[in-house]
Amino acid sequence: MDDDEKDGVKRADRSKKPMNDVLQRVARPAWRSPLFFWLVEHHDTLRRNEAETGRGVPWRELCVEFVELGITLADGRPVKPATAKRNWHRVRRELARVEERRARERAERERRFATDPRRNMPSRFPKGDYGPPLSDRLPQRAPWPHARPTSASPPKAGTDGIADGGAEGRGLAVMPGGPVLTGGFEESRPAEEFTVVFEGQPLDLRLFIRPGEDRYWELPGADEDGWARVLKQELLMRFDSWRNGRVGDPHNRVDVEWRKRLGKP
């Protein structure tokens, strides 16, 4: 085998290297330590345990576990409690920055969609989805002479989702316990606008607004009705996430407040 053939074999062997290994270098750059990525992966659990115990993270005990797990700093040195704590604060800042960027991107997409004059054209609908009909109700006809008046019962609320009634006077109860105070415009909106029925009980979606968070749904150039539409979509996504994840965390902030208002333990 001559030199050219040997070079060709070497290139072929290198090309067999899994692409995942290459992409892994992008996702986990070498200048980040194994400790940093471990903290990112376990961020939610650590934050939840911090809130439940109120005593912070036991870094001294964790550093002993890090040695057994082979978790080190970027240069291979063992992790010390003070270093672990600094990395933890760095991870929290980084994830908060990423979440803020995603929120701005979502707000920008909502703004572009709201100002797009072609957003309701069939060509913009997802494949196979042609949206609701132009009208889902027939116009009310004038009664026939001598016809006896009839009364239609209001729609009943659904289960584990948005009530079929949806608005005041359509069979949807308001969550007890008084208004949800958020410090924003949504306080003055009708409670029915943000109410869903979950486990047979009314749940005000405004409970999912976190105190002091960035109110990115208050888009410049839009009125409060536009803000309310964007906010409701965001709160519905938070509701779905909460509903799926609450099994592992029954004492989360929203659950505790909601059951307290319902008078449940």
VOGU-3710 file (C-alpha; in Angstrom, 3 decimals, decimal comma):
1> mdddekdgvk> 0,000/0,000/0,000  1,515/3,315/-1,077  1,377/6,602/0,841  -1,681/7,932/-1,019  -3,673/4,819/-0,172  -2,633/5,050/3,477  -3,756/8,695/3,605  -7,087/7,700/2,096  -7,602/4,991/4,746  -6,797/7,470/7,527
11> radrskkpmn> -9,298/10,006/6,175  -11,953/7,296/5,934  -11,339/6,267/9,535  -11,647/9,864/10,707  -14,912/10,277/8,782  -16,390/7,377/10,756  -16,170/9,324/13,979  -19,720/9,824/15,231  -21,101/13,254/14,484  -22,510/13,343/18,021
21> dvlqrvarpa> -18,969/13,563/19,384  -18,351/16,644/17,274  -21,619/18,295/18,250  -20,965/17,467/21,880  -17,952/19,791/21,798  -20,261/22,622/20,806  -22,864/21,834/23,469  -20,245/21,208/26,170  -17,161/23,319/25,441  -13,956/22,319/27,208
31> wrsplffwlv> -13,662/25,649/29,018  -16,799/24,788/30,985  -16,242/22,403/33,883  -18,116/19,140/34,518  -19,369/20,835/37,684  -21,013/23,618/35,650  -22,930/21,180/33,434  -23,979/19,068/36,430  -25,439/22,164/38,080  -27,271/23,104/34,877
41> ehhdtlrrne> -28,806/19,627/34,558  -29,964/19,603/38,198  -30,890/23,300/38,421  -34,646/22,848/38,907  -34,239/20,167/41,581  -31,681/22,205/43,511  -33,840/25,346/43,413  -36,877/23,400/44,579  -34,962/21,801/47,451  -33,569/25,214/48,435
51> aetgrgvpwr> -37,088/26,627/48,633  -38,493/23,676/50,570  -35,765/23,453/53,204  -34,905/27,140/53,454  -31,339/26,168/54,377  -29,609/26,479/51,010  -27,527/23,789/49,307  -25,208/21,665/51,514  -22,110/22,216/49,388  -19,722/20,527/51,812
61> elcvefvelg> -21,645/17,254/51,623  -22,087/17,563/47,871  -18,351/18,025/47,318  -17,799/14,582/48,845  -20,314/13,161/46,368  -18,639/15,028/43,500  -15,410/13,153/44,199  -17,200/9,791/43,966  -19,027/10,856/40,793  -15,854/12,141/39,139
71> itladgrpvk> -17,202/15,686/38,881  -14,319/18,163/38,822  -13,398/21,673/37,771  -12,326/22,395/34,197  -8,662/21,705/34,984  -9,441/18,441/36,789  -9,062/19,742/40,325  -11,551/18,564/42,970  -14,433/20,842/43,814  -14,345/22,868/47,026
81> patakrnwhr> -17,513/24,209/48,730  -16,723/27,866/48,018  -15,994/27,102/44,348  -19,187/25,073/44,026  -21,219/27,934/45,471  -19,701/30,461/43,045  -20,431/28,156/40,114  -24,017/27,740/41,335  -24,607/31,495/41,289  -22,998/31,660/37,839
91> vrrelarvee> -25,339/28,928/36,543  -28,400/30,700/37,930  -27,420/33,973/36,251  -26,734/32,219/32,957  -30,060/30,362/32,910  -31,922/33,554/33,852  -30,231/35,338/30,949  -31,247/32,549/28,548  -34,844/32,634/29,797  -35,017/36,415/29,335
101> rrareraere> -33,701/36,082/25,790  -36,302/33,416/24,989  -39,036/35,604/26,462  -37,963/38,514/24,248  -37,962/36,229/21,222  -41,466/34,977/22,039  -42,666/38,542/22,483  -41,161/39,551/19,153  -42,862/36,625/17,404  -46,176/37,597/18,985
111> rrfatdprrn> -45,684/41,203/17,924  -44,905/40,255/14,335  -47,879/37,923/14,187  -50,218/40,554/15,638  -49,112/43,132/13,055  -49,039/40,751/10,072  -52,003/41,647/7,818  -51,893/38,181/6,235  -51,975/36,186/9,478  -55,571/34,989/8,906
121> mpsrfpkgdy> -55,059/33,865/5,314  -55,441/30,101/4,698  -51,884/29,917/3,345  -50,619/30,740/6,854  -52,591/27,957/8,559  -50,773/24,751/9,604  -51,182/21,862/7,174  -54,632/20,341/7,528  -55,854/23,125/9,843  -58,152/25,677/8,241
131> gpplsdrlpq> -59,142/27,385/11,453  -62,610/27,861/12,895  -65,558/28,599/10,630  -66,427/32,210/10,008  -69,342/31,830/12,393  -70,138/28,973/14,752  -73,625/30,246/15,540  -76,667/30,709/13,394  -78,292/34,142/13,516  -81,221/34,336/15,887
141> rapwpharpt> -84,479/34,114/13,997  -87,552/36,080/14,810  -90,095/33,909/16,668  -93,072/32,555/14,820  -96,370/34,131/15,717  -97,944/32,593/18,848  -94,760/30,653/19,542  -94,129/29,998/23,213  -90,848/31,424/24,539  -88,053/28,951/25,275
151> sasppkagtd> -84,995/29,300/27,467  -81,658/27,762/26,630  -79,537/26,494/29,482  -76,032/27,982/29,630  -73,076/25,850/28,555  -71,499/23,814/31,316  -67,897/24,156/32,303  -65,508/21,544/30,999  -63,036/19,521/33,036  -59,290/19,997/33,244
161> giadggaegr> -59,257/22,780/30,709  -60,889/25,996/29,627  -64,547/26,109/30,448  -66,961/25,898/27,546  -68,815/28,929/28,874  -65,709/31,082/29,019  -67,363/34,387/29,932  -69,401/35,764/32,738  -72,939/34,420/32,812  -72,066/31,235/30,943
171> glavmpggpv> -71,762/28,824/33,827  -68,129/29,434/34,804  -67,496/30,093/38,486  -64,769/32,432/39,674  -61,985/31,104/41,856  -62,773/31,961/45,498  -60,477/33,862/47,815  -60,615/37,315/46,281  -58,750/38,789/43,299  -55,239/37,728/42,332
181> ltggfeesrp> -52,997/40,723/42,976  -50,207/40,920/40,419  -49,470/44,646/40,261  -50,324/44,872/36,558  -53,158/45,813/34,253  -54,571/42,282/34,408  -55,790/42,890/37,960  -58,660/44,983/36,565  -59,627/42,429/33,882  -62,638/40,132/34,521
191> aeeftvvfeg> -61,577/37,008/36,395  -63,498/34,832/33,924  -61,080/35,917/31,181  -58,224/34,052/32,901  -60,171/31,221/34,570  -59,904/27,552/33,650  -61,494/24,521/35,270  -59,056/21,999/36,688  -60,068/18,934/38,696  -63,597/20,275/38,696
201> qpldlrlfir> -62,615/23,573/40,351  -62,007/27,073/38,934  -58,353/28,064/38,700  -57,298/31,644/37,942  -54,351/31,559/35,536  -53,023/34,786/37,017  -51,624/32,682/39,871  -48,879/31,697/37,406  -47,553/35,266/37,163  -44,321/35,311/39,145
211> pgedrywelp> -43,725/38,328/41,407  -41,312/40,815/39,891  -40,890/39,027/36,558  -40,272/40,850/33,292  -43,677/41,761/31,815  -42,680/41,157/28,213  -46,308/40,691/27,126  -46,890/44,448/27,487  -45,913/45,045/23,884  -45,220/48,621/22,807
221> gadedgwarv> -47,883/49,983/20,494  -50,552/47,501/21,649  -53,516/48,201/23,931  -54,518/46,254/27,024  -56,683/43,874/24,983  -53,615/42,907/22,967  -51,561/42,524/26,125  -54,268/40,315/27,607  -54,270/38,018/24,569  -50,500/37,540/24,697
231> lkqellmrfd> -50,552/37,091/28,479  -53,296/34,497/28,307  -51,376/32,415/25,763  -48,285/32,518/27,999  -50,290/31,572/31,096  -51,947/28,673/29,268  -48,493/27,300/28,400  -47,442/27,675/32,028  -50,666/25,935/33,088  -49,931/22,961/30,808
241> swrngrvgdp> -46,371/22,711/32,131  -47,585/22,957/35,735  -50,278/20,348/35,182  -47,757/17,871/33,781  -45,071/18,492/36,424  -47,079/18,954/39,622  -47,188/15,189/40,338  -43,554/15,286/41,388  -43,950/18,536/43,300  -47,396/18,755/44,993
251> hnrvdvewrk> -46,237/21,596/47,257  -45,361/24,058/44,497  -46,302/27,715/44,877  -49,375/27,642/42,612  -50,785/24,437/44,132  -50,421/25,738/47,676  -52,111/29,065/46,901  -54,884/27,495/44,817  -55,817/24,875/47,428  -55,690/27,479/50,183
261> rlgkp> -58,234/29,559/48,295  -60,434/26,481/47,824  -60,189/25,688/51,526  -58,399/22,386/50,897  -55,475/21,087/52,985
//
